[in-house]
């Protein structure tokens, strides 16, 4: 893991892990590669091409599954479940608000993430108890979706990266 110092919008510095998440163009299903700051592949997300709803396997660079993402089909709100070792670990829900979209990453216990920002421009942040803990920013003028993701040291990188994939899938389904 490579740590770098990042300055947030208030001028406060903290240590973060920086990732680049890129969607594969010519893949069957929703496939992503995630690289670290040294351009080394650290994670792979393998989307199942022929399934009802989105189903994705979040793997390390050796192909070991770290999490499994499954779209909850019979749900009023857009909802995805994230499993770890076969157990439900978190739910990512799109919340309806009057003016802006908002997402909740519901984890058992008091450690939920709230995700707010400009989802149309793919510029948003993850908050835990009101504190910004991860930032996502999309690079434009590329053939495929490329996201820069900075995560504060000590947060659950796999969960935040998996939730960022879910948010990208939900936003790609929208008709603007």
LINVENSUL-V635299 format. One record per residue. SS is DSSP state (H for helix, E for strand, C for the rest). PSI is psi in whole degrees, -180 to 180 (* if undefined). OMEGA is omega in radians with two decimals (* if undefined). Layout:
SS:PSI:OMEGA, SS:PSI:OMEGA
This chain:
C:135:-3.14, C:125:3.13, E:142:3.05, E:156:3.11, E:132:-3.14, E:145:3.08, E:124:-3.14, C:-176:-3.05, C:-19:3.14, C:-3:-3.13, C:0:3.14, C:137:3.12, E:147:3.09, E:165:-3.14, E:134:3.14, E:162:2.97, E:129:-3.09, E:131:3.11, E:157:2.98, E:120:-3.13, E:125:-3.07, E:130:3.08, E:135:3.10, C:136:-3.07, C:-51:-2.97, C:31:-3.09, C:151:2.99, C:118:-3.07, C:-178:3.14, C:97:-3.13, C:139:3.13, E:151:2.92, E:145:3.12, E:125:-3.11, E:156:3.09, E:-174:-3.08, C:-23:3.11, C:13:3.13, C:28:3.08, C:133:3.10, E:125:3.13, E:-27:3.13, E:155:3.06, E:138:3.05, E:118:-3.07, E:109:3.13, E:136:3.11, C:124:-3.00, C:-41:-3.02, C:80:3.14, C:160:3.04, C:116:-3.06, C:166:3.14, C:135:3.06, E:125:-3.06, E:143:3.08, E:122:3.13, E:115:-3.01, E:155:3.00, E:-180:-3.05, C:-16:3.09, C:0:3.12, C:8:3.10, C:128:-3.12, E:125:3.11, E:-28:3.13, E:160:3.10, E:131:-3.09, E:130:-3.12, E:131:3.09, E:132:3.08, C:111:-2.98, C:-41:-3.08, C:70:-3.10, C:139:3.13, C:-44:3.10, C:157:3.01, C:125:-3.04, E:135:3.07, E:145:3.09, E:141:3.11, E:123:-3.11, E:145:3.05, E:122:-3.09, C:38:3.09, C:-5:-3.13, E:141:3.07, E:122:-3.08, E:-37:-3.11, E:159:3.05, E:134:3.09, E:118:-3.10, E:140:3.00, E:121:-3.14, E:144:3.11, C:127:3.03, C:166:-3.05, C:-45:-3.02, C:-31:-3.04, C:150:3.02, C:153:3.10, E:146:3.11, E:151:3.02, E:132:2.99, E:102:-3.03, E:114:3.13, E:139:3.08, C:132:-3.10, C:-167:-3.01, C:16:-3.01, C:34:-3.13, C:154:3.00, E:143:2.95, E:135:-3.09, E:120:-3.10, E:156:3.06, E:-157:-3.12, E:94:-3.08, C:-25:3.08, C:-42:3.12, C:4:3.11, C:44:3.08, E:102:-3.09, E:169:-3.09, E:154:3.03, E:135:3.13, E:139:3.02, E:119:-3.11, C:39:3.08, C:-2:-3.12, E:129:3.14, E:122:-3.08, E:-11:3.10, E:145:3.13, E:140:3.14, E:135:3.14, E:131:-3.10, E:139:3.02, E:133:3.11, C:171:3.13, C:37:3.02, C:158:-3.12, C:-31:3.13, C:170:3.12, C:127:3.07, E:125:-3.11, E:138:2.94, E:131:-3.11, E:120:3.07, E:126:-3.11, E:129:3.13, E:139:3.12, C:135:3.10, C:-11:3.08, C:169:-3.12, C:95:-3.07, H:-46:-3.09, H:-44:-3.13, H:-45:-3.13, H:-42:3.11, H:-41:3.11, H:-41:3.12, H:-37:3.09, H:-37:3.07, H:-45:3.14, H:-46:-3.13, H:-39:3.09, H:-43:3.13, H:-45:-3.13, H:-45:-3.12, H:-31:3.09, H:-24:3.11, H:-17:-3.08, C:147:3.03, C:114:3.13, C:*:*
